[in-house]
Amino acid sequence: MAGSHKPGEVVKTSGIYKVVHHNEGGKTFEVTCVEGERFPPTRTGKGAVFELVHGATHSHKHTELGSSD
């Protein structure tokens, strides 16, 4: 499945991800995942994938935002 990520993989793009549970009839919900962290495990431990819905840049990395120092 293209564009899907498994629990334990490193998140390359911060954003909102849809979690799809293939072993539970395709049950879905959305979560926020952060670049550099790992996709979290699921309760069942298998059959779930993460699919990016909307990527976003962290505020401290965005070029249009500056520090207030």
N, C-alpha and C positions, 0 to 999 in steps of 0.2 A: 504494500500500500504506500504510494508516494506521498511524501509530506507528513507522514505520521511518525511519532517517536514513542519509544518504549520507556517504561519506568526504569530509572537508573541512568539513562543517557544524559549527557550534559546539555543543558538548554543553550542554544546558540542565539536565539532571538527572544528578548523579553516581550511579554504580551499576554493576551487572553487566549487560553487554549481550551478546546472542547475535549473532554474526556469521553471516549467511546468504549463501553463495555460490551465487547462482542459476545462474551459468554453469558450475558444477562439480557439477551434480546435487543441489543443495540442501545441500552439505556445510556443517556448522555447528561452531562452537566458541564459548566464552565468554571475555570480556575485561572488565577494569575500565576505565571511562572517567570522566573528572573534569570537573565543571561548569566552563565557561569555556574549556576546551581544545577542540581540534578532533578530530573522529573521524579516526583515522589512515588513510592510504592502504593499499590491499591490494597484494599482490604482482602480481596480474593487472591491477589498475587499473580493473576494471569488473565490474559484475554483483553487487557485494556491498552489503548493507545491514546496519545495526545496529538491533537491536530490544531495548528495555529489558526485562530479566527481573526485576530487583529494584533499586529506587532506594534510595539511602542518603545521609544527611547527613554531611558532613565533621565530624570530632570537634571541630575548632576553631570550628565554626558551630553546634554543638548546644547548645540552651539548658540541658540537664541537666548539661553538663560545664563546668567553670570552669578558669581558669588557676591554676597553682600558685605564682604570684608572691607 
